[in-house]
């Protein structure tokens, strides 16, 4: 969970965030996303513009984040690099551009360590309509395949919502 906490701490804060009936709203972002399912517990995230869950039986954590600002027109690779700050001994990295919610997103999978503890990581970063959406999964490498099923379920449920919240 410490690994997920670092990823969550990297996110900026927004006021007035709400998540109900699978729809996330804050001062400038709006999107629909379902939780990862059975065995996952929603937890309070470090930033108000995050949703986070943990799976105690898997030792895994999952988060979604949205940030909207005109200065976020940054390459997907640079946005992903930001999510990797603090992770060491990175190995087996795979980057793939994938279609996602009508755009191209960058999906990155790798193993890395935080404070000497190895984790399997999956990140998906999407830019759309002036916003950056990122999704992160951290799990012990041996449990990553199980956790990835829930992560992919969350991704499959995601859609941006246009218009002011």
C-alpha positions in Angstrom: 0.0 0.0 0.0 3.0 2.3 0.5 3.6 2.1 -3.2 0.1 3.2 -4.0 0.3 6.0 -1.4 3.3 7.4 -3.3 1.4 7.4 -6.6 -1.5 9.1 -4.9 0.7 11.7 -3.2 1.9 12.8 -6.7 -1.6 13.9 -7.6 -2.7 17.5 -7.1 -5.7 18.4 -5.0 -9.0 19.8 -6.2 -12.0 20.9 -4.0 -15.5 19.5 -4.0 -14.8 16.0 -5.3 -17.7 13.6 -5.3 -18.0 9.9 -6.4 -21.5 8.4 -6.5 -23.2 5.8 -8.7 -20.0 5.2 -10.6 -19.6 8.9 -11.6 -16.7 11.0 -10.4 -17.1 14.8 -10.4 -14.9 17.6 -9.1 -14.4 21.3 -9.9 -13.1 20.5 -13.4 -13.2 16.8 -14.2 -16.1 14.4 -14.8 -15.9 10.8 -15.7 -17.6 7.4 -15.2 -15.8 4.5 -13.7 -16.8 1.4 -11.8 -14.9 0.0 -8.9 -12.7 -3.1 -9.3 -15.2 -5.5 -7.8 -15.3 -8.1 -5.0 -12.3 -8.2 -2.7 -11.5 -4.6 -3.2 -12.2 -1.9 -0.6 -12.5 1.8 -1.4 -10.0 3.9 0.5 -9.6 7.6 1.0 -7.0 8.9 -1.5 -4.3 11.4 -0.8 -5.7 13.9 -3.3 -9.3 14.9 -3.7 -9.2 14.2 -7.4 -8.3 10.5 -6.8 -10.3 7.4 -6.4 -8.5 4.5 -4.7 -9.1 0.9 -3.8 -7.1 -1.8 -2.1 -7.3 -5.6 -2.1 -6.0 -6.8 1.3 -5.9 -10.4 0.2 -3.7 -9.5 -2.9 -1.6 -6.9 -1.2 -2.6 -4.6 -4.1 -3.7 -1.1 -4.6 -5.4 0.7 -7.5 -6.1 4.3 -8.2 -7.7 6.6 -10.8 -6.8 10.3 -11.1 -8.0 13.2 -13.2 -6.3 16.6 -13.6 -7.6 19.3 -15.9 -5.5 22.3 -16.9 -4.3 24.0 -20.1 -0.7 23.4 -19.1 -1.0 19.6 -19.1 -0.4 19.2 -22.8 2.6 17.1 -22.0 3.7 13.9 -23.9 2.3 10.7 -22.5 5.8 9.4 -21.9 6.7 12.4 -19.6 3.4 12.0 -17.7 4.2 8.3 -17.1 7.7 9.2 -16.0 6.2 11.5 -13.4 4.3 8.5 -12.0 7.6 6.6 -11.6 9.3 9.1 -9.4 10.7 7.4 -6.4 10.7 3.9 -7.9 14.1 2.2 -8.2 15.5 -1.0 -9.8 13.0 -0.8 -12.6 13.0 -3.9 -14.8 11.0 -5.7 -17.5 9.4 -2.5 -18.7 6.8 -2.7 -21.6 5.2 0.4 -23.1 2.3 0.1 -25.5 0.1 2.7 -27.1 -3.5 1.5 -26.8 -6.9 2.8 -27.9 -8.8 4.1 -24.9 -12.0 6.1 -24.7 -11.7 7.3 -28.3 -8.0 8.4 -28.0 -4.6 6.9 -27.7 -3.3 6.1 -24.3 0.1 4.8 -23.0 0.0 1.6 -21.0 3.2 0.8 -19.1 3.9 -2.4 -17.2 7.1 -3.1 -15.2 8.6 -4.3 -12.0 10.2 -1.8 -9.6 11.1 -1.2 -6.0 10.0 1.4 -3.5 12.1 1.4 -0.3 13.5 -2.0 -1.3 10.1 -3.6 -1.7 9.4 -5.0 -5.2 6.1 -4.4 -6.9 4.5 -5.1 -10.2 3.2 -1.9 -11.7 0.7 -1.0 -14.4 0.0 2.6 -15.5 -2.3 3.9 -18.1 -2.2 7.5 -19.0 -4.7 9.3 -21.2 -5.0 12.9 -22.4 -8.4 14.1 -23.6 -10.3 17.4 -23.7 -7.8 19.3 -21.7 -7.5 16.7 -18.9 -5.0 14.0 -18.0 -6.4 10.7 -16.7 -4.1 8.3 -15.1 -4.7 4.8 -13.7 -2.2 2.9 -11.5 -2.0 -0.6 -10.1 0.6 -1.8 -7.7 0.8 -5.4 -6.4 3.4 -8.0 -5.4 4.7 -9.4 -8.7 3.3 -12.9 -7.9 -0.2 -11.4 -7.5 -0.1 -8.9 -10.4 -1.9 -11.2 -12.8 -4.9 -11.5 -10.4 -4.9 -7.8 -9.6 -4.6 -6.9 -13.4 -8.0 -8.6 -14.0 -9.6 -6.0 -11.6 -7.6 -3.2 -13.1 -8.6 -4.0 -16.6 -12.3 -4.2 -15.4 -11.9 -0.6 -14.1 -10.4 0.5 -17.4 -13.1 -1.1 -19.4 -15.8 0.8 -17.4 -14.1 4.2 -17.9 -15.6 6.9 -20.0 -15.1 10.7 -19.9 -18.1 12.9 -19.5 -18.1 16.2 -21.3 -19.5 19.5 -19.9 -19.0 21.3 -16.7 -19.7 19.2 -13.5 
